[in-house]
């Protein structure tokens, strides 16, 4: 079986996790050389290379690095977004996110998991009356792939929730509903455009 057929066969079987590119090429019975590396490059985005924990950590770090400094993140939402980028046999849970939030090596943006406690401690910024002009500003920012809406927390306060699709970095952040947050959100969206 030639390398292309072997790679297609592995993709069909769902065997997409390999320790290294070389290990995959050797498993096909081929020598590692320029030609086999070029063939593998055609299919490379279908495979995950490295140990399972390295792959999970890479995806978590990539997600954390895209978030605004000092923001609250929905741990449950974070898990859903990261799991979309991982194979079915490598799914993560909320526990690993809580652990990585405590690790400064991963959490360089000083993110915090959104909980009832940290929402209550910052309630003053969220106890505001929402004007029609503020709602209009939100409508102007929304477009396909950018979801920006007001959300009521468990304690009855209002937050501004930003969720974006893949083209805008798969963000899922909350902000106080004020003008400063709108400036931050616009900047975030501009930075995420590819």
N, C-alpha and C positions, 0 to 999 in steps of 0.2 A: 504494500500500500504506500503510495507516495505521501509526502508530508501534507499537501493540501487536503487530500482525502482524509488523512488521519485527524487533522485539525477539525475539519467539518464533522467527522464522526464524534470527536470528543465534545464538541458544542452540542450536537444532537442528544448525546447521552447526559448532558448537564455536568460533565466533568471539566469544569472551568477553573478550578483552584489548583495552582501548581506552585511549588516552592520557588522555581526560577524558570526563566525562558529556556535555559540550557537543559533543564530536567525534562521539559516538555518535548524538546527536539530529540533528545536521546531516547525518550520513551517511544517515539515514532520509529526508532531504529536508524536514525540519521545522525551524521556527524554535525557538530556545531561549526558552521562556517558562514561566510558572507551570504551565500545563496539561501541557506536554510533560515538565516536571520531575516532576510528580505521577505521570504515567504511568510514567516511567522508575523512579521510586521503588518501584513495585510489583514490578519485576524486578531491582532493583539488586543483590540478594545473589547473582544468577547471573553478574554481571560483575565483572571486575577492572579498576580504573582506575589509571593511572600507567604509567611506563615499567617494563619487565620487571624491571630491577634494583631499582627502588623497591618493587615488589610483593614480590620475594623478601626484600629487607631488612626490610620491614614484618613479614612472617611470622616471620623469624628473631628479630627484636627482641621480638616478642610472646612467642615461646617462651622466649627467654632471661630475660625479665622475670618469668616465672612460676616460675622455678627458685629454690631456696633459695640464699642467699648462700654463696659458697665451696664449693659442692658439685662433685662430679665428675659429668660427664654422659657418657653413651654417645654418641659422635659418630654412629655408625651408626644408633642408635635415634632420635636427634634428626632425622637426615635423613628417616627413614621417617615420623615424625610430621609434620614440616613439609610434606613432599611430599603428604600427604593433604589439606592445605589449599590446595595450588596446582594450577592446571590442568596437564594432561599435558604441554603444550609449554613449561612453565616449571620443570621439575624441577631440584632442586639436588643437588649432590654433597657428599661429605665435605670436599672442599677448601675450599669457601666457609665451612663451619662452622669449620674450623681457623683460617681467616683472620679471621672475625668474633670468635672467642674471643680473638685477639690485640688486637682493637680495643676500647679502653676505652669508646668511644661506644656500642658495642653490648653489651659485656660489663660492665655496671654491677654485676652480682652476683658478679664475680670467679670465674666458672665455669672449670673446667678439663676438657679432654677426658680421658676415662678411658683410660689406657694402662698397659701392664705396668710401665713405670718409676715412674709415680706411685703405683701400687698397692704396689710393693715398698718405696718410701720411707716408707710409713705402715703397715707390717705389724704393729706392736705392737698397734694398736687392733683388728686383725682376728684376732689369734691368741688366741682365747677359746674356752672350752668353752660350748656352747649348752645351756642347761638346758631341761627340759620346761616350766617355768613361763614362760620367755621365749617358747618356741614357742606356748604357749597365748595369750599377749598378742598375738602376730602373728595368730593365728586370729580373735581378737575384733575386730581392726581390719579384716580382709578383709570385703568385701561386693561386690555387683555393681558393676563399674567401678573397684574398688580391688584391685590385685594386689600382695601383699606377701609376699615369700618369701626364703629363704636361698639364696645362690648361691655356688658355689665359683669362685674366680678362677683364672687360669692358673698362678699360683704356689702354689695349694693353700690359700689363706686363704678365710675365709668372709666374705661381705658381705651386707648386708640390701638387697634390691632393691625399690624402690617403683615401680610402673607404674600409671597411672590412665587411665581413659577420658576422653572429651571433657568429660563433666559435671564432672569433677574436674581439668580443666586439662591433660590429656595429659602428665602428668609421667613422667619416666623417670630416676630418681636412685638412687645407691647411698649407703649409710651404713655406718659400723661397726656390728656387731651388739651394741648395748648399750642401756641404759635411756634415756640422753640422746637417742639416735636415735629411739626410740619417741615421746618427747615432741615432738621436732621434726616427725616424720611426722604425728602427730595434729594439730599446729598447721597444717602445710601443707595437710592435707586440709580442715580447717575453713575456711581462707582461700580455698580453691578452689571451695567449694560455690556454685552459683548458685541 
